[in-house]
Amino acid sequence: MDTTVKKRSYMRDLVKYIIPLIISIGLCYLLFTGIDFNEMISIIRDQCDFRWIGLAMAISVLSHVVRAFRWGIQLDALGIDVPARALIYSIFGTYAVNLVFPRLGEVWRTGYIAQRQNAPFTTVFGSMVADRLADTVTVLLLTAFTFLLASKAILSFISENGESYAAIARLLSSPWLWCSLAAAVGALWFFMARKTENKTIVKIQNAVKELWQGFAVIITMPGKGRWLLLTVALWGCYFTQLYVCFYAFPFTRALLDQYGIIVPLVTFVLSSISMGVPSNGGIGPWQWAVIFGLGIYGLAKAPAGAFANLVLGCTTLTLILLGIYTFAGIALDKKRSNKK
Protein backbone atom coordinates (compact mmCIF):
# COMPACT_ATOMS: atom_id res chain seq x y z
CA MET A 1 0.00 0.00 0.00
CA ASP A 2 2.76 2.43 0.96
CA THR A 3 4.65 1.55 -2.23
CA THR A 4 1.59 2.37 -4.37
CA VAL A 5 1.11 5.72 -2.63
CA LYS A 6 4.79 6.58 -3.11
CA LYS A 7 4.58 5.70 -6.82
CA ARG A 8 1.56 7.97 -7.25
CA SER A 9 3.37 10.76 -5.40
CA TYR A 10 6.39 10.39 -7.68
CA MET A 11 4.14 10.51 -10.77
CA ARG A 12 2.45 13.68 -9.52
CA ASP A 13 5.83 15.31 -8.89
CA LEU A 14 6.97 14.23 -12.36
CA VAL A 15 3.96 15.81 -14.06
CA LYS A 16 4.00 18.98 -11.93
CA TYR A 17 7.70 19.80 -11.82
CA ILE A 18 9.98 17.59 -13.93
CA ILE A 19 8.09 17.65 -17.24
CA PRO A 20 7.68 21.50 -17.28
CA LEU A 21 11.38 21.81 -16.43
CA ILE A 22 12.31 19.46 -19.30
CA ILE A 23 10.08 21.43 -21.68
CA SER A 24 11.72 24.70 -20.59
CA ILE A 25 15.25 23.32 -21.02
CA GLY A 26 14.41 21.70 -24.37
CA LEU A 27 12.83 24.85 -25.80
CA CYS A 28 15.68 26.99 -24.52
CA TYR A 29 18.12 24.65 -26.27
CA LEU A 30 16.17 25.02 -29.53
CA LEU A 31 15.88 28.73 -28.88
CA PHE A 32 19.63 29.31 -28.69
CA THR A 33 20.49 26.91 -31.51
CA GLY A 34 21.73 29.06 -34.37
CA ILE A 35 22.04 32.20 -32.23
CA ASP A 36 25.45 33.71 -31.63
CA PHE A 37 25.28 34.35 -27.88
CA ASN A 38 28.04 36.96 -27.95
CA GLU A 39 26.28 38.78 -30.78
CA MET A 40 23.03 38.79 -28.81
CA ILE A 41 24.76 40.25 -25.73
CA SER A 42 26.45 42.85 -27.93
CA ILE A 43 23.09 43.88 -29.43
CA ILE A 44 21.57 44.31 -25.97
CA ARG A 45 24.59 46.23 -24.63
CA ASP A 46 25.04 48.56 -27.60
CA GLN A 47 21.53 49.12 -28.95
CA CYS A 48 19.04 48.84 -26.06
CA ASP A 49 17.44 51.92 -24.54
CA PHE A 50 16.75 50.57 -21.06
CA ARG A 51 14.43 53.46 -20.18
CA TRP A 52 11.70 51.80 -22.26
CA ILE A 53 12.35 48.45 -20.58
CA GLY A 54 12.05 50.15 -17.17
CA LEU A 55 8.71 51.68 -18.20
CA ALA A 56 7.52 48.26 -19.39
CA MET A 57 8.40 46.70 -16.03
CA ALA A 58 6.45 49.43 -14.21
CA ILE A 59 3.42 48.62 -16.40
CA SER A 60 3.96 44.94 -15.57
CA VAL A 61 3.69 45.68 -11.84
CA LEU A 62 0.54 47.73 -12.50
CA SER A 63 -1.04 44.80 -14.37
CA HIS A 64 -0.60 42.57 -11.30
CA VAL A 65 -2.28 45.18 -9.11
CA VAL A 66 -5.19 45.43 -11.57
CA ARG A 67 -5.55 41.63 -11.53
CA ALA A 68 -5.63 41.68 -7.73
CA PHE A 69 -8.46 44.23 -7.64
CA ARG A 70 -10.38 42.30 -10.31
CA TRP A 71 -10.17 39.11 -8.27
CA GLY A 72 -11.25 41.08 -5.22
CA ILE A 73 -14.62 41.79 -6.87
CA GLN A 74 -15.25 38.05 -7.23
CA LEU A 75 -14.23 37.38 -3.63
CA ASP A 76 -16.43 40.21 -2.33
CA ALA A 77 -19.41 38.63 -4.10
CA LEU A 78 -18.67 35.43 -2.17
CA GLY A 79 -18.68 37.33 1.13
CA ILE A 80 -14.90 37.15 1.46
CA ASP A 81 -13.67 40.65 2.26
CA VAL A 82 -9.92 40.70 1.57
CA PRO A 83 -7.74 43.79 2.24
CA ALA A 84 -6.13 45.30 -0.86
CA ARG A 85 -2.63 44.59 0.41
CA ALA A 86 -3.38 40.88 0.86
CA LEU A 87 -4.90 40.70 -2.63
CA ILE A 88 -1.77 42.27 -4.12
CA TYR A 89 0.45 39.91 -2.14
CA SER A 90 -1.55 36.96 -3.47
CA ILE A 91 -0.93 37.93 -7.12
CA PHE A 92 2.72 38.90 -6.67
CA GLY A 93 3.30 35.62 -4.86
CA THR A 94 1.48 33.59 -7.52
CA TYR A 95 3.87 34.59 -10.28
CA ALA A 96 6.93 34.17 -8.05
CA VAL A 97 5.89 30.64 -7.07
CA ASN A 98 5.15 29.76 -10.71
CA LEU A 99 8.77 30.54 -11.58
CA VAL A 100 9.86 27.61 -9.43
CA PHE A 101 6.80 25.34 -9.48
CA PRO A 102 4.69 25.79 -12.64
CA ARG A 103 0.92 26.07 -12.01
CA LEU A 104 1.40 25.75 -8.25
CA GLY A 105 1.18 29.53 -7.81
CA GLU A 106 -2.60 29.46 -8.29
CA VAL A 107 -2.94 26.82 -5.57
CA TRP A 108 -0.68 28.89 -3.31
CA ARG A 109 -2.73 32.07 -3.69
CA THR A 110 -5.94 30.13 -3.06
CA GLY A 111 -4.49 28.66 0.13
CA TYR A 112 -3.07 32.01 1.26
CA ILE A 113 -6.39 33.85 0.93
CA ALA A 114 -8.45 30.95 2.31
CA GLN A 115 -6.24 30.65 5.38
CA ARG A 116 -5.88 34.38 5.96
CA GLN A 117 -9.62 35.10 5.70
CA ASN A 118 -10.74 31.78 7.24
CA ALA A 119 -12.70 31.01 4.05
CA PRO A 120 -13.47 27.64 2.39
CA PHE A 121 -10.54 26.62 0.19
CA THR A 122 -12.77 25.16 -2.52
CA THR A 123 -14.85 28.34 -2.81
CA VAL A 124 -11.76 30.51 -3.18
CA PHE A 125 -10.29 27.97 -5.62
CA GLY A 126 -13.45 28.14 -7.74
CA SER A 127 -13.16 31.92 -7.97
CA MET A 128 -9.53 31.53 -9.04
CA VAL A 129 -10.56 29.06 -11.77
CA ALA A 130 -13.13 31.56 -13.03
CA ASP A 131 -10.44 34.25 -12.99
CA ARG A 132 -8.18 32.09 -15.17
CA LEU A 133 -11.04 31.02 -17.43
CA ALA A 134 -11.72 34.70 -18.12
CA ASP A 135 -8.10 35.00 -19.29
CA THR A 136 -8.58 32.04 -21.65
CA VAL A 137 -11.70 33.60 -23.16
CA THR A 138 -9.86 36.92 -23.57
CA VAL A 139 -6.95 35.23 -25.38
CA LEU A 140 -9.41 33.47 -27.70
CA LEU A 141 -11.15 36.77 -28.50
CA LEU A 142 -7.81 38.51 -29.08
CA THR A 143 -6.69 35.65 -31.33
CA ALA A 144 -9.87 35.89 -33.40
CA PHE A 145 -9.51 39.67 -33.71
CA THR A 146 -5.86 39.42 -34.65
CA PHE A 147 -6.62 36.67 -37.15
CA LEU A 148 -8.93 39.07 -38.98
CA LEU A 149 -6.15 41.65 -39.15
CA ALA A 150 -3.20 39.36 -39.81
CA SER A 151 -4.50 36.03 -41.07
CA LYS A 152 -1.30 35.28 -43.01
CA ALA A 153 0.85 35.53 -39.89
CA ILE A 154 -1.45 33.36 -37.79
CA LEU A 155 -1.75 30.72 -40.55
CA SER A 156 2.02 30.68 -40.82
CA PHE A 157 2.27 30.05 -37.07
CA ILE A 158 -0.26 27.19 -37.31
CA SER A 159 1.55 25.63 -40.28
CA GLU A 160 4.83 25.67 -38.33
CA ASN A 161 3.09 23.64 -35.62
CA GLY A 162 0.99 21.51 -37.95
CA GLU A 163 1.39 18.20 -36.13
CA SER A 164 0.36 19.62 -32.75
CA TYR A 165 -2.70 21.36 -34.14
CA ALA A 166 -3.68 18.26 -36.16
CA ALA A 167 -3.50 16.17 -32.97
CA ILE A 168 -5.70 18.69 -31.14
CA ALA A 169 -8.19 18.66 -34.04
CA ARG A 170 -8.36 14.85 -33.99
CA LEU A 171 -8.95 14.90 -30.24
CA LEU A 172 -11.74 17.48 -30.46
CA SER A 173 -13.47 15.59 -33.28
CA SER A 174 -13.30 12.23 -31.49
CA PRO A 175 -16.73 10.86 -30.44
CA TRP A 176 -15.02 9.12 -27.52
CA LEU A 177 -14.09 12.50 -26.03
CA TRP A 178 -17.64 13.87 -26.11
CA CYS A 179 -19.19 10.58 -24.95
CA SER A 180 -16.74 10.50 -22.05
CA LEU A 181 -17.55 14.10 -21.12
CA ALA A 182 -21.29 13.39 -21.26
CA ALA A 183 -20.81 10.30 -19.08
CA ALA A 184 -18.71 12.28 -16.60
CA VAL A 185 -21.33 15.05 -16.37
CA GLY A 186 -24.09 12.46 -15.88
CA ALA A 187 -22.13 10.67 -13.18
CA LEU A 188 -21.40 13.96 -11.40
CA TRP A 189 -25.07 14.98 -11.53
CA PHE A 190 -26.13 11.58 -10.13
CA PHE A 191 -23.51 11.82 -7.38
CA MET A 192 -24.53 15.35 -6.39
CA ALA A 193 -28.26 14.52 -6.43
CA ARG A 194 -27.77 11.46 -4.27
CA LYS A 195 -28.99 11.82 -0.68
CA THR A 196 -26.92 9.97 1.86
CA GLU A 197 -25.78 10.10 5.45
CA ASN A 198 -22.27 8.90 4.60
CA LYS A 199 -20.00 11.59 6.04
CA THR A 200 -17.28 11.18 3.38
CA ILE A 201 -19.74 11.51 0.49
CA VAL A 202 -21.43 14.50 2.14
CA LYS A 203 -18.04 16.23 2.53
CA ILE A 204 -17.24 15.66 -1.16
CA GLN A 205 -20.68 16.95 -2.19
CA ASN A 206 -20.21 20.09 -0.09
CA ALA A 207 -16.71 20.62 -1.55
CA VAL A 208 -18.06 20.39 -5.11
CA LYS A 209 -20.87 22.83 -4.24
CA GLU A 210 -18.36 25.31 -2.79
CA LEU A 211 -16.15 24.96 -5.88
CA TRP A 212 -19.10 25.65 -8.17
CA GLN A 213 -20.20 28.57 -6.01
CA GLY A 214 -16.78 30.18 -6.37
CA PHE A 215 -16.75 29.53 -10.12
CA ALA A 216 -20.32 30.67 -10.89
CA VAL A 217 -20.12 33.89 -8.88
CA ILE A 218 -18.64 35.63 -11.93
CA ILE A 219 -22.10 35.38 -13.57
CA THR A 220 -24.22 36.57 -10.67
CA MET A 221 -21.92 38.97 -8.82
CA PRO A 222 -22.62 42.70 -8.49
CA GLY A 223 -20.07 45.03 -10.06
CA LYS A 224 -19.80 43.12 -13.34
CA GLY A 225 -19.27 46.40 -15.22
CA ARG A 226 -16.30 47.27 -13.00
CA TRP A 227 -14.98 43.73 -13.41
CA LEU A 228 -15.16 43.99 -17.22
CA LEU A 229 -13.47 47.40 -17.10
CA LEU A 230 -10.63 45.96 -15.04
CA THR A 231 -10.35 43.05 -17.50
CA VAL A 232 -9.86 45.54 -20.35
CA ALA A 233 -7.34 47.44 -18.21
CA LEU A 234 -5.50 44.22 -17.34
CA TRP A 235 -5.02 43.07 -20.91
CA GLY A 236 -4.37 46.62 -22.01
CA CYS A 237 -1.46 46.65 -19.55
CA TYR A 238 -0.17 43.33 -20.89
CA PHE A 239 -0.21 44.56 -24.48
CA THR A 240 1.18 48.00 -23.63
CA GLN A 241 4.05 46.39 -21.72
CA LEU A 242 5.16 44.53 -24.86
CA TYR A 243 4.39 47.45 -27.16
CA VAL A 244 6.56 49.83 -25.13
CA CYS A 245 9.47 47.37 -25.38
CA PHE A 246 9.42 47.76 -29.18
CA TYR A 247 10.82 51.28 -28.69
CA ALA A 248 13.83 49.92 -26.79
CA PHE A 249 15.65 48.72 -29.95
CA PRO A 250 16.13 50.47 -33.32
CA PHE A 251 15.20 47.30 -35.28
CA THR A 252 11.86 46.83 -33.49
CA ARG A 253 11.11 50.56 -33.86
CA ALA A 254 11.75 50.09 -37.58
CA LEU A 255 9.13 47.32 -37.66
CA LEU A 256 6.64 49.67 -36.03
CA ASP A 257 7.39 52.35 -38.60
CA GLN A 258 7.01 49.90 -41.47
CA TYR A 259 4.05 47.74 -40.39
CA GLY A 260 2.42 49.66 -37.55
CA ILE A 261 0.74 48.19 -34.49
CA ILE A 262 0.01 44.84 -36.18
CA VAL A 263 3.55 43.54 -35.41
CA PRO A 264 3.33 43.89 -31.60
CA LEU A 265 -0.29 42.68 -31.75
CA VAL A 266 0.63 39.44 -33.58
CA THR A 267 3.65 38.94 -31.32
CA PHE A 268 1.51 39.56 -28.24
CA VAL A 269 -1.15 37.02 -29.27
CA LEU A 270 1.43 34.34 -30.11
CA SER A 271 3.23 34.91 -26.81
CA SER A 272 -0.09 34.75 -24.92
CA ILE A 273 -0.94 31.43 -26.56
CA SER A 274 2.53 30.13 -25.70
CA MET A 275 1.84 30.64 -21.97
CA GLY A 276 -0.49 27.65 -22.18
CA VAL A 277 2.58 25.42 -22.53
CA PRO A 278 3.64 24.16 -19.07
CA SER A 279 7.02 25.69 -18.24
CA ASN A 280 8.73 27.65 -15.48
CA GLY A 281 7.37 31.19 -15.84
CA GLY A 282 7.00 30.86 -19.62
CA ILE A 283 10.77 30.44 -20.05
CA GLY A 284 11.32 28.84 -23.44
CA PRO A 285 7.85 28.91 -25.04
CA TRP A 286 7.47 32.67 -24.62
CA GLN A 287 10.77 33.59 -26.29
CA TRP A 288 10.16 31.07 -29.05
CA ALA A 289 6.75 32.60 -29.82
CA VAL A 290 8.13 36.17 -29.78
CA ILE A 291 11.07 35.26 -32.03
CA PHE A 292 8.70 33.52 -34.41
CA GLY A 293 6.31 36.50 -34.44
CA LEU A 294 9.12 38.95 -35.19
CA GLY A 295 10.54 36.57 -37.80
CA ILE A 296 7.25 36.67 -39.71
CA TYR A 297 8.00 40.33 -40.43
CA GLY A 298 11.57 39.68 -41.49
CA LEU A 299 13.57 40.23 -38.30
CA ALA A 300 16.66 38.00 -38.08
CA LYS A 301 16.98 35.46 -35.27
CA ALA A 302 19.84 37.20 -33.43
CA PRO A 303 18.12 40.59 -32.88
CA ALA A 304 14.76 38.87 -32.30
CA GLY A 305 16.44 36.63 -29.71
CA ALA A 306 18.06 39.63 -28.04
CA PHE A 307 14.67 41.35 -27.79
CA ALA A 308 12.80 38.28 -26.49
CA ASN A 309 15.43 37.22 -23.97
CA LEU A 310 15.95 40.71 -22.58
CA VAL A 311 12.22 41.34 -22.13
CA LEU A 312 11.58 37.99 -20.47
CA GLY A 313 14.76 38.27 -18.41
CA CYS A 314 13.74 41.66 -17.02
CA THR A 315 10.18 40.43 -16.44
CA THR A 316 11.50 37.41 -14.54
CA LEU A 317 13.78 39.61 -12.44
CA THR A 318 10.80 41.86 -11.62
CA LEU A 319 8.76 38.83 -10.52
CA ILE A 320 11.61 37.63 -8.30
CA LEU A 321 11.86 41.04 -6.61
CA LEU A 322 8.08 41.19 -6.17
CA GLY A 323 8.18 37.68 -4.70
CA ILE A 324 10.84 38.70 -2.16
CA TYR A 325 8.78 41.79 -1.26
CA THR A 326 5.62 39.66 -0.94
CA PHE A 327 6.96 36.92 1.30
CA ALA A 328 8.79 39.44 3.47
CA GLY A 329 5.53 41.40 3.81
CA ILE A 330 3.54 38.28 4.67
CA ALA A 331 6.11 37.33 7.32
CA LEU A 332 5.88 40.81 8.88
CA ASP A 333 2.08 40.64 8.87
CA LYS A 334 2.19 37.32 10.72
CA LYS A 335 4.66 38.74 13.22
CA ARG A 336 2.36 41.71 13.92
CA SER A 337 -0.65 39.39 14.28
CA ASN A 338 1.23 37.19 16.77
CA LYS A 339 2.16 40.24 18.87
CA LYS A 340 -1.45 41.40 18.95
Sequence and secondary structure as in RCSB ss.txt:
>XXXX:A:sequence
MDTTVKKRSYMRDLVKYIIPLIISIGLCYLLFTGIDFNEMISIIRDQCDFRWIGLAMAISVLSHVVRAFRWGIQL
DALGIDVPARALIYSIFGTYAVNLVFPRLGEVWRTGYIAQRQNAPFTTVFGSMVADRLADTVTVLLLTAFTFLLA
SKAILSFISENGESYAAIARLLSSPWLWCSLAAAVGALWFFMARKTENKTIVKIQNAVKELWQGFAVIITMPGKG
RWLLLTVALWGCYFTQLYVCFYAFPFTRALLDQYGIIVPLVTFVLSSISMGVPSNGGIGPWQWAVIFGLGIYGLA
KAPAGAFANLVLGCTTLTLILLGIYTFAGIALDKKRSNKK
>XXXX:A:secstr
 HHHHHHHHHHHHIIIIIHHHHHHHHHHHHHHTT  HHHHHHHHHHH  HHHHHHHHHHHHHHHHHHHHHHHHHH
HHTT    HHHHHHHHHHHHHHHHHSTTHHHHHHHHHHHHHTT  HHHHHHHHHHHHHHHHHHHHHHHHHHHHH 
HHHHHHHHHHTHHHHHHHHHHHT HHHHHHHHHHHHHHHHHHH     HHHHHHHHHHHHHHHHHHHHHH S HH
HHHHHHHHHHHHHHHHHHHHGGGSHHHHHHHHHHTTHHHHHHHHHHHHHTTS  STTTTHHHHHHHHHHHHTT  
HHHHHHHHHHHHHHHHHHHHHHHHHHHHHHHHHHHHHHH 
